[in-house]
Structures are given as structure tokens and as C-alpha cells.
Amino acid sequence: MRKPDVVCAEIPSRADAIANARELGEPEPGMLKWTRICRIDEIPRLGARVVRRGVAPNIAVFRTASDMFYALADRCPHRGGPLSQGIVYGERVACPLHNTNVELDSGCAVAPDKGRVQRFMVKVEADFVYVDLEIQADGNH
Ligand code: FES
């Protein structure tokens, strides 16, 4: 099986990463608690994997055709449909229930739909996908 090509952002220095996180209002790198989710090839391109969190909403980890990974709460901003079962295209997912389109990088519904889904920090390292299951990408718990 061919090893997937994974596109990763250039790794900034720790000082740059902290400065970037502060500028974006995101958690500082040292605060993140990474949980290993699965191997990269366990999430198909244009697919998703669900991470169950007990009483907290599940998290859907998406993989795009260009091997970018995103993690969003698995709840559509419209009526809570399972985004993990939606159709991934480009950098978006279309909800399977009523077709609300959600931007994977921001979690925002695409106009004319409204709303926003919680998003979580993701990293890919040594062929594995990691997610911080507690801290949302905007720094909220
Ligand atoms: S629940 Fe997702 S579009 Fe309605």
C-alpha cells in the first residue's frame, strides 16, 4: 500500500508558535494534551473518523483529498446532524441531513446557512493523527 503524502505546515520555532497562538487567541503549544487517534491511513481521503468522548459531544476527524486533517465537534450547527457522515469536498463538509456546508478549518457554516461548530487542534506526526480532545482551537474548554 502506498504511503499517503501528508501535507504539514512548516514547524515554527517554539517562540514563534507561542507568539502565533497568542495572536490567534489559540492555546499555547505547551498547554495542549495530544491524544493519539489513529494511523493516517485509517482515515480515508474525503472521509472521517469519530472519536467518542463519553458525555461530551463526539469529535469528527476529517481528511481532505489533499491530506489535510481537521477536527470538529460531530454536530451540525443546524440541528445537530452527524457531520462525520457528511460528504467531504475541498475544505468543507456537507451535512448528511439537510446539506448545511461547514468550513473544516473554521467550523463556520457557509452562507446562507449560519452557525459554527467547535473545532479542535490536530497534528500529524510520524504517520499518526493526534487531537487535543479537551481544548477547542479557540482556547475554550
Ligand atoms: S442537521 Fe445538518 S443540515 Fe440540518
Backbone and ligand atoms as CSV (ligand in chain L), in Angstrom:
chain,resi,resn,atom,element,x,y,z
A,1,MET,N,N,0.853,-1.189,0.000
A,1,MET,CA,C,0.000,0.000,0.000
A,1,MET,C,C,0.889,1.239,0.000
A,2,ARG,N,N,0.529,2.169,-0.850
A,2,ARG,CA,C,1.314,3.394,-0.953
A,2,ARG,C,C,1.114,4.248,0.286
A,3,LYS,N,N,2.200,4.754,0.806
A,3,LYS,CA,C,2.112,5.633,1.975
A,3,LYS,C,C,1.535,6.981,1.530
A,4,PRO,N,N,0.489,7.476,2.224
A,4,PRO,CA,C,-0.101,8.743,1.793
A,4,PRO,C,C,0.869,9.904,1.971
A,5,ASP,N,N,0.752,10.858,1.057
A,5,ASP,CA,C,1.534,12.077,1.182
A,5,ASP,C,C,0.810,12.984,2.161
A,6,VAL,N,N,1.480,13.354,3.201
A,6,VAL,CA,C,0.845,14.190,4.213
A,6,VAL,C,C,1.391,15.596,4.114
A,7,VAL,N,N,0.486,16.525,4.021
A,7,VAL,CA,C,0.888,17.912,3.928
A,7,VAL,C,C,0.885,18.494,5.332
A,8,CYS,N,N,2.012,18.918,5.789
A,8,CYS,CA,C,2.108,19.520,7.108
A,8,CYS,C,C,2.649,20.936,6.962
A,9,ALA,N,N,2.168,21.800,7.809
A,9,ALA,CA,C,2.711,23.149,7.818
A,9,ALA,C,C,4.146,23.087,8.314
A,10,GLU,N,N,4.931,24.045,7.899
A,10,GLU,CA,C,6.299,24.128,8.386
A,10,GLU,C,C,6.253,24.297,9.899
A,11,ILE,N,N,7.111,23.592,10.601
A,11,ILE,CA,C,7.090,23.660,12.060
A,11,ILE,C,C,7.808,24.929,12.516
A,12,PRO,N,N,7.097,25.835,13.195
A,12,PRO,CA,C,7.744,27.070,13.641
A,12,PRO,C,C,8.570,26.820,14.901
A,13,SER,N,N,9.446,27.755,15.211
A,13,SER,CA,C,10.174,27.655,16.466
A,13,SER,C,C,9.170,27.781,17.606
A,14,ARG,N,N,9.576,27.347,18.795
A,14,ARG,CA,C,8.650,27.402,19.923
A,14,ARG,C,C,8.227,28.850,20.195
A,15,ALA,N,N,9.167,29.780,20.133
A,15,ALA,CA,C,8.826,31.189,20.380
A,15,ALA,C,C,7.822,31.684,19.344
A,16,ASP,N,N,8.043,31.318,18.070
A,16,ASP,CA,C,7.104,31.724,17.025
A,16,ASP,C,C,5.740,31.074,17.235
A,17,ALA,N,N,5.749,29.796,17.625
A,17,ALA,CA,C,4.479,29.097,17.828
A,17,ALA,C,C,3.668,29.751,18.946
A,18,ILE,N,N,4.344,30.133,20.026
A,18,ILE,CA,C,3.649,30.795,21.143
A,18,ILE,C,C,3.118,32.147,20.700
A,19,ALA,N,N,3.956,32.893,19.979
A,19,ALA,CA,C,3.516,34.217,19.502
A,19,ALA,C,C,2.334,34.082,18.553
A,20,ASN,N,N,2.387,33.091,17.652
A,20,ASN,CA,C,1.280,32.876,16.727
A,20,ASN,C,C,0.007,32.509,17.460
A,21,ALA,N,N,0.124,31.611,18.449
A,21,ALA,CA,C,-1.057,31.174,19.197
A,21,ALA,C,C,-1.691,32.354,19.928
A,22,ARG,N,N,-0.856,33.194,20.535
A,22,ARG,CA,C,-1.391,34.362,21.248
A,22,ARG,C,C,-2.093,35.295,20.280
A,23,GLU,N,N,-1.481,35.501,19.123
A,23,GLU,CA,C,-2.072,36.406,18.135
A,23,GLU,C,C,-3.422,35.898,17.665
A,24,LEU,N,N,-3.552,34.569,17.524
A,24,LEU,CA,C,-4.798,33.977,17.031
A,24,LEU,C,C,-5.782,33.665,18.153
A,25,GLY,N,N,-5.369,33.880,19.408
A,25,GLY,CA,C,-6.247,33.562,20.531
A,25,GLY,C,C,-6.369,32.066,20.748
A,26,GLU,N,N,-5.382,31.305,20.284
A,26,GLU,CA,C,-5.404,29.855,20.428
A,26,GLU,C,C,-4.548,29.441,21.621
A,27,PRO,N,N,-4.741,28.197,22.123
A,27,PRO,CA,C,-3.926,27.753,23.247
A,27,PRO,C,C,-2.459,27.695,22.874
A,28,GLU,N,N,-1.611,28.006,23.826
A,28,GLU,CA,C,-0.176,27.933,23.567
A,28,GLU,C,C,0.244,26.471,23.426
A,29,PRO,N,N,1.247,26.201,22.599
A,29,PRO,CA,C,1.614,24.821,22.302
A,29,PRO,C,C,1.872,23.944,23.518
A,30,GLY,N,N,2.495,24.480,24.531
A,30,GLY,CA,C,2.805,23.670,25.707
A,30,GLY,C,C,1.587,23.268,26.502
A,31,MET,N,N,0.440,23.939,26.268
A,31,MET,CA,C,-0.769,23.643,27.019
A,31,MET,C,C,-1.568,22.488,26.424
A,32,LEU,N,N,-1.239,22.085,25.229
A,32,LEU,CA,C,-2.044,21.081,24.548
A,32,LEU,C,C,-1.760,19.685,25.083
A,33,LYS,N,N,-2.835,18.871,25.153
A,33,LYS,CA,C,-2.707,17.475,25.579
A,33,LYS,C,C,-3.104,16.611,24.398
A,34,TRP,N,N,-2.111,16.133,23.705
A,34,TRP,CA,C,-2.389,15.371,22.490
A,34,TRP,C,C,-2.805,13.944,22.817
A,35,THR,N,N,-3.844,13.485,22.152
A,35,THR,CA,C,-4.276,12.088,22.240
A,35,THR,C,C,-4.095,11.460,20.865
A,36,ARG,N,N,-3.403,10.347,20.832
A,36,ARG,CA,C,-3.222,9.675,19.550
A,36,ARG,C,C,-4.544,9.025,19.154
A,37,ILE,N,N,-5.016,9.362,17.957
A,37,ILE,CA,C,-6.323,8.878,17.491
A,37,ILE,C,C,-6.195,7.612,16.663
A,38,CYS,N,N,-5.348,7.658,15.661
A,38,CYS,CA,C,-5.215,6.511,14.761
A,38,CYS,C,C,-4.064,6.766,13.799
A,39,ARG,N,N,-3.792,5.759,12.988
A,39,ARG,CA,C,-2.821,5.956,11.909
A,39,ARG,C,C,-3.477,6.806,10.822
A,40,ILE,N,N,-2.655,7.520,10.087
A,40,ILE,CA,C,-3.163,8.358,8.996
A,40,ILE,C,C,-4.019,7.546,8.032
A,41,ASP,N,N,-3.533,6.367,7.681
A,41,ASP,CA,C,-4.256,5.593,6.659
A,41,ASP,C,C,-5.520,4.934,7.190
A,42,GLU,N,N,-5.841,5.133,8.451
A,42,GLU,CA,C,-7.115,4.633,8.974
A,42,GLU,C,C,-8.250,5.625,8.753
A,43,ILE,N,N,-7.925,6.801,8.247
A,43,ILE,CA,C,-8.958,7.757,7.837
A,43,ILE,C,C,-8.852,7.878,6.324
A,44,PRO,N,N,-9.870,7.448,5.584
A,44,PRO,CA,C,-9.764,7.529,4.123
A,44,PRO,C,C,-9.808,8.970,3.639
A,45,ARG,N,N,-9.182,9.216,2.504
A,45,ARG,CA,C,-9.298,10.556,1.904
A,45,ARG,C,C,-10.774,10.836,1.681
A,46,LEU,N,N,-11.188,12.076,1.960
A,46,LEU,CA,C,-12.588,12.521,1.864
A,46,LEU,C,C,-13.467,11.768,2.848
A,47,GLY,N,N,-12.852,11.304,3.933
A,47,GLY,CA,C,-13.611,10.580,4.948
A,47,GLY,C,C,-13.392,11.177,6.324
A,48,ALA,N,N,-13.922,10.489,7.324
A,48,ALA,CA,C,-13.821,10.972,8.700
A,48,ALA,C,C,-13.772,9.794,9.660
A,49,ARG,N,N,-13.297,10.079,10.852
A,49,ARG,CA,C,-13.308,9.094,11.923
A,49,ARG,C,C,-13.906,9.764,13.151
A,50,VAL,N,N,-14.754,9.043,13.862
A,50,VAL,CA,C,-15.419,9.602,15.039
A,50,VAL,C,C,-14.638,9.234,16.290
A,51,VAL,N,N,-14.425,10.220,17.147
A,51,VAL,CA,C,-13.783,9.991,18.439
A,51,VAL,C,C,-14.844,10.218,19.501
A,52,ARG,N,N,-15.167,9.171,20.247
A,52,ARG,CA,C,-16.208,9.282,21.271
A,52,ARG,C,C,-15.592,9.819,22.558
A,53,ARG,N,N,-16.338,10.726,23.217
A,53,ARG,CA,C,-15.804,11.373,24.418
A,53,ARG,C,C,-16.728,11.223,25.617
A,54,GLY,N,N,-17.465,10.145,25.737
A,54,GLY,CA,C,-18.362,9.978,26.873
A,54,GLY,C,C,-19.522,10.938,26.768
A,55,VAL,N,N,-19.703,11.781,27.792
A,55,VAL,CA,C,-20.853,12.688,27.784
A,55,VAL,C,C,-20.627,13.888,26.876
A,56,ALA,N,N,-19.390,14.229,26.608
A,56,ALA,CA,C,-19.114,15.367,25.721
A,56,ALA,C,C,-19.441,14.971,24.287
A,57,PRO,N,N,-19.766,15.958,23.447
A,57,PRO,CA,C,-20.052,15.631,22.042
A,57,PRO,C,C,-18.866,14.922,21.386
A,58,ASN,N,N,-19.183,13.987,20.524
A,58,ASN,CA,C,-18.122,13.305,19.778
A,58,ASN,C,C,-17.364,14.305,18.918
A,59,ILE,N,N,-16.169,13.911,18.537
A,59,ILE,CA,C,-15.355,14.726,17.638
A,59,ILE,C,C,-15.186,13.947,16.339
A,60,ALA,N,N,-15.341,14.643,15.222
A,60,ALA,CA,C,-15.113,14.039,13.908
A,60,ALA,C,C,-13.782,14.542,13.381
A,61,VAL,N,N,-12.907,13.623,13.014
A,61,VAL,CA,C,-11.616,13.986,12.423
A,61,VAL,C,C,-11.720,13.725,10.923
A,62,PHE,N,N,-11.568,14.779,10.141
A,62,PHE,CA,C,-11.742,14.699,8.689
A,62,PHE,C,C,-10.391,14.693,7.980
A,63,ARG,N,N,-10.383,14.036,6.844
A,63,ARG,CA,C,-9.202,14.050,5.975
A,63,ARG,C,C,-9.648,14.493,4.586
A,64,THR,N,N,-8.996,15.497,4.055
A,64,THR,CA,C,-9.364,16.001,2.728
A,64,THR,C,C,-8.613,15.232,1.641
A,65,ALA,N,N,-8.949,15.525,0.409
A,65,ALA,CA,C,-8.274,14.877,-0.721
A,65,ALA,C,C,-6.806,15.251,-0.772
A,66,SER,N,N,-6.468,16.439,-0.226
A,66,SER,CA,C,-5.070,16.871,-0.239
A,66,SER,C,C,-4.365,16.541,1.081
A,67,ASP,N,N,-4.938,15.610,1.850
A,67,ASP,CA,C,-4.335,15.097,3.086
A,67,ASP,C,C,-4.162,16.153,4.167
A,68,MET,N,N,-5.119,17.041,4.254
A,68,MET,CA,C,-5.189,17.934,5.401
A,68,MET,C,C,-6.165,17.300,6.399
A,69,PHE,N,N,-5.875,17.466,7.687
A,69,PHE,CA,C,-6.715,16.873,8.728
A,69,PHE,C,C,-7.322,17.980,9.575
A,70,TYR,N,N,-8.604,17.803,9.914
A,70,TYR,CA,C,-9.327,18.784,10.726
A,70,TYR,C,C,-10.180,18.025,11.739
A,71,ALA,N,N,-10.389,18.633,12.903
A,71,ALA,CA,C,-11.242,18.014,13.918
A,71,ALA,C,C,-12.328,19.004,14.325
A,72,LEU,N,N,-13.566,18.556,14.205
A,72,LEU,CA,C,-14.721,19.375,14.581
A,72,LEU,C,C,-15.629,18.553,15.474
A,73,ALA,N,N,-16.414,19.239,16.315
A,73,ALA,CA,C,-17.465,18.539,17.045
A,73,ALA,C,C,-18.376,17.894,16.003
A,74,ASP,N,N,-18.811,16.681,16.294
A,74,ASP,CA,C,-19.597,15.930,15.310
A,74,ASP,C,C,-21.075,16.326,15.405
A,75,ARG,N,N,-21.321,17.615,15.358
A,75,ARG,CA,C,-22.699,18.124,15.495
A,75,ARG,C,C,-22.885,19.296,14.534
A,76,CYS,N,N,-23.758,19.117,13.613
A,76,CYS,CA,C,-24.043,20.183,12.654
A,76,CYS,C,C,-24.637,21.394,13.370
A,77,PRO,N,N,-24.263,22.612,12.960
A,77,PRO,CA,C,-24.815,23.798,13.624
A,77,PRO,C,C,-26.299,23.996,13.332
A,78,HIS,N,N,-26.831,23.279,12.354
A,78,HIS,CA,C,-28.249,23.425,12.040
A,78,HIS,C,C,-29.100,22.700,13.083
A,79,ARG,N,N,-29.102,21.385,13.070
A,79,ARG,CA,C,-29.894,20.621,14.038
A,79,ARG,C,C,-29.123,19.449,14.620
A,80,GLY,N,N,-27.817,19.560,14.644
A,80,GLY,CA,C,-27.019,18.549,15.340
A,80,GLY,C,C,-26.740,17.283,14.555
A,81,GLY,N,N,-26.932,17.316,13.262
A,81,GLY,CA,C,-26.661,16.119,12.453
A,81,GLY,C,C,-25.201,15.691,12.538
A,82,PRO,N,N,-24.925,14.424,12.244
A,82,PRO,CA,C,-23.557,13.896,12.353
A,82,PRO,C,C,-22.702,14.298,11.150
A,83,LEU,N,N,-21.883,15.314,11.327
A,83,LEU,CA,C,-21.040,15.781,10.219
A,83,LEU,C,C,-20.078,14.690,9.740
A,84,SER,N,N,-19.711,13.775,10.632
A,84,SER,CA,C,-18.790,12.690,10.249
A,84,SER,C,C,-19.377,11.828,9.135
A,85,GLN,N,N,-20.691,11.861,8.964
A,85,GLN,CA,C,-21.323,11.060,7.906
A,85,GLN,C,C,-21.626,11.898,6.666
A,86,GLY,N,N,-21.133,13.123,6.688
A,86,GLY,CA,C,-21.375,14.012,5.553
A,86,GLY,C,C,-20.400,13.770,4.415
A,87,ILE,N,N,-20.533,14.591,3.400
A,87,ILE,CA,C,-19.667,14.476,2.222
A,87,ILE,C,C,-18.571,15.531,2.316
A,88,VAL,N,N,-17.323,15.083,2.326
A,88,VAL,CA,C,-16.180,15.997,2.362
A,88,VAL,C,C,-15.821,16.377,0.927
A,89,TYR,N,N,-15.723,17.668,0.679
A,89,TYR,CA,C,-15.280,18.142,-0.634
A,89,TYR,C,C,-14.455,19.401,-0.411
A,90,GLY,N,N,-13.347,19.498,-1.119
A,90,GLY,CA,C,-12.452,20.634,-0.887
A,90,GLY,C,C,-12.106,20.717,0.588
A,91,GLU,N,N,-12.302,21.894,1.178
A,91,GLU,CA,C,-12.034,22.101,2.605
A,91,GLU,C,C,-13.350,22.245,3.368
A,92,ARG,N,N,-14.381,21.557,2.890
A,92,ARG,CA,C,-15.706,21.641,3.519
A,92,ARG,C,C,-16.315,20.266,3.695
A,93,VAL,N,N,-17.353,20.220,4.562
A,93,VAL,CA,C,-18.158,19.017,4.678
A,93,VAL,C,C,-19.626,19.433,4.562
A,94,ALA,N,N,-20.402,18.639,3.844
A,94,ALA,CA,C,-21.840,18.877,3.701
A,94,ALA,C,C,-22.573,17.924,4.631
A,95,CYS,N,N,-23.394,18.478,5.518
A,95,CYS,CA,C,-24.135,17.653,6.480
A,95,CYS,C,C,-25.068,16.695,5.737
A,96,PRO,N,N,-25.160,15.442,6.206
A,96,PRO,CA,C,-25.999,14.463,5.503
A,96,PRO,C,C,-27.497,14.699,5.697
A,97,LEU,N,N,-27.874,15.517,6.673
A,97,LEU,CA,C,-29.312,15.650,6.930
A,97,LEU,C,C,-29.986,16.698,6.049
A,98,HIS,N,N,-29.476,17.926,6.067
A,98,HIS,CA,C,-30.145,18.973,5.284
A,98,HIS,C,C,-29.150,19.771,4.446
A,99,ASN,N,N,-27.947,19.243,4.303
A,99,ASN,CA,C,-26.936,19.788,3.390
A,99,ASN,C,C,-26.324,21.130,3.804
A,100,THR,N,N,-26.334,21.458,5.081
A,100,THR,CA,C,-25.555,22.625,5.508
A,100,THR,C,C,-24.082,22.350,5.234
A,101,ASN,N,N,-23.379,23.328,4.673
A,101,ASN,CA,C,-21.958,23.183,4.378
A,101,ASN,C,C,-21.143,23.884,5.456
A,102,VAL,N,N,-20.136,23.206,5.938
A,102,VAL,CA,C,-19.320,23.722,7.033
A,102,VAL,C,C,-17.861,23.760,6.593
A,103,GLU,N,N,-17.206,24.902,6.823
A,103,GLU,CA,C,-15.777,25.036,6.535
A,103,GLU,C,C,-14.993,24.225,7.566
A,104,LEU,N,N,-14.117,23.345,7.100
A,104,LEU,CA,C,-13.396,22.484,8.027
A,104,LEU,C,C,-12.366,23.247,8.855
A,105,ASP,N,N,-11.772,24.292,8.300
A,105,ASP,CA,C,-10.723,24.983,9.056
A,105,ASP,C,C,-11.288,25.941,10.101
A,106,SER,N,N,-12.458,26.517,9.840
A,106,SER,CA,C,-13.019,27.485,10.794
A,106,SER,C,C,-14.190,26.927,11.580
A,107,GLY,N,N,-14.850,25.892,11.074
A,107,GLY,CA,C,-16.051,25.362,11.708
A,107,GLY,C,C,-17.294,26.183,11.396
A,108,CYS,N,N,-17.169,27.179,10.557
A,108,CYS,CA,C,-18.295,28.064,10.253
A,108,CYS,C,C,-19.154,27.485,9.130
A,109,ALA,N,N,-20.471,27.659,9.292
A,109,ALA,CA,C,-21.387,27.284,8.220
A,109,ALA,C,C,-21.207,28.262,7.074
A,110,VAL,N,N,-21.371,27.750,5.865
A,110,VAL,CA,C,-21.231,28.586,4.673
A,110,VAL,C,C,-22.579,29.254,4.396
A,111,ALA,N,N,-22.556,30.578,4.141
A,111,ALA,CA,C,-23.780,31.321,3.855
A,111,ALA,C,C,-24.517,30.674,2.682
A,112,PRO,N,N,-25.833,30.645,2.686
A,112,PRO,CA,C,-26.705,31.401,3.586
A,112,PRO,C,C,-26.944,30.741,4.936
A,113,ASP,N,N,-26.359,29.545,5.164
A,113,ASP,CA,C,-26.546,28.905,6.469
A,113,ASP,C,C,-25.744,29.640,7.517
A,114,LYS,N,N,-26.139,29.455,8.769
A,114,LYS,CA,C,-25.486,30.158,9.874
A,114,LYS,C,C,-25.060,29.173,10.949
A,115,GLY,N,N,-24.155,29.640,11.803
A,115,GLY,CA,C,-23.736,28.832,12.934
A,115,GLY,C,C,-22.283,28.437,12.814
A,116,ARG,N,N,-21.803,27.865,13.877
A,116,ARG,CA,C,-20.400,27.475,13.938
A,116,ARG,C,C,-20.261,26.216,14.778
A,117,VAL,N,N,-19.369,25.359,14.368
A,117,VAL,CA,C,-19.092,24.112,15.070
A,117,VAL,C,C,-17.793,24.278,15.850
A,118,GLN,N,N,-17.721,23.688,17.032
A,118,GLN,CA,C,-16.467,23.718,17.790
A,118,GLN,C,C,-15.392,22.999,16.980
A,119,ARG,N,N,-14.208,23.571,16.986
A,119,ARG,CA,C,-13.101,22.900,16.293
A,119,ARG,C,C,-11.983,22.628,17.288
A,120,PHE,N,N,-11.201,21.617,16.993
A,120,PHE,CA,C,-10.161,21.165,17.909
A,120,PHE,C,C,-8.825,21.091,17.186
A,121,MET,N,N,-7.774,21.209,17.974
A,121,MET,CA,C,-6.424,21.206,17.409
A,121,MET,C,C,-6.052,19.789,16.953
A,122,VAL,N,N,-5.416,19.707,15.809
A,122,VAL,CA,C,-4.991,18.434,15.222
A,122,VAL,C,C,-3.524,18.548,14.841
A,123,LYS,N,N,-2.807,17.461,15.000
A,123,LYS,CA,C,-1.460,17.412,14.425
A,123,LYS,C,C,-1.225,16.019,13.853
A,124,VAL,N,N,-0.354,15.961,12.869
A,124,VAL,CA,C,0.045,14.697,12.264
A,124,VAL,C,C,1.528,14.546,12.512
A,125,GLU,N,N,1.886,13.400,13.083
A,125,GLU,CA,C,3.290,13.184,13.431
A,125,GLU,C,C,3.600,11.705,13.282
A,126,ALA,N,N,4.627,11.405,12.567
A,126,ALA,CA,C,5.106,10.020,12.404
A,126,ALA,C,C,3.962,9.078,12.016
A,127,ASP,N,N,3.184,9.468,11.041
A,127,ASP,CA,C,2.095,8.643,10.482
A,127,ASP,C,C,0.886,8.488,11.399
A,128,PHE,N,N,0.838,9.249,12.486
A,128,PHE,CA,C,-0.316,9.177,13.373
A,128,PHE,C,C,-1.004,10.551,13.462
A,129,VAL,N,N,-2.307,10.493,13.698
A,129,VAL,CA,C,-3.110,11.701,13.875
A,129,VAL,C,C,-3.365,11.882,15.360
A,130,TYR,N,N,-3.126,13.092,15.846
A,130,TYR,CA,C,-3.338,13.429,17.250
A,130,TYR,C,C,-4.334,14.586,17.351
A,131,VAL,N,N,-5.161,14.558,18.389
A,131,VAL,CA,C,-6.120,15.641,18.618
A,131,VAL,C,C,-6.079,15.993,20.095
A,132,ASP,N,N,-6.177,17.278,20.403
A,132,ASP,CA,C,-6.414,17.686,21.783
A,132,ASP,C,C,-7.918,17.623,21.991
A,133,LEU,N,N,-8.377,16.655,22.786
A,133,LEU,CA,C,-9.809,16.393,22.936
A,133,LEU,C,C,-10.487,17.329,23.911
A,134,GLU,N,N,-9.711,18.134,24.609
A,134,GLU,CA,C,-10.307,18.974,25.656
A,134,GLU,C,C,-10.384,20.441,25.278
A,135,ILE,N,N,-9.339,20.938,24.657
A,135,ILE,CA,C,-9.286,22.371,24.401
A,135,ILE,C,C,-9.687,22.653,22.965
A,136,GLN,N,N,-10.673,23.500,22.802
A,136,GLN,CA,C,-11.078,23.873,21.457
A,136,GLN,C,C,-10.000,24.753,20.841
A,137,ALA,N,N,-9.996,24.805,19.538
A,137,ALA,CA,C,-8.946,25.537,18.840
A,137,ALA,C,C,-8.955,27.025,19.176
A,138,ASP,N,N,-10.079,27.551,19.644
A,138,ASP,CA,C,-10.096,28.968,20.012
A,138,ASP,C,C,-9.714,29.174,21.481
A,139,GLY,N,N,-9.299,28.084,22.152
A,139,GLY,CA,C,-8.815,28.206,23.515
A,139,GLY,C,C,-9.846,27.869,24.579
A,140,ASN,N,N,-11.110,27.665,24.218
A,140,ASN,CA,C,-12.135,27.307,25.195
A,140,ASN,C,C,-12.083,25.823,25.535
A,141,HIS,N,N,-12.531,25.464,26.738
A,141,HIS,CA,C,-12.598,24.052,27.135
A,141,HIS,C,C,-13.976,23.494,26.845
L,1,FES,S1,S,-28.750,18.968,10.830
L,1,FES,FE1,FE,-27.177,19.395,9.440
L,1,FES,S2,S,-28.129,20.475,7.870
L,1,FES,FE2,FE,-29.717,20.098,9.267
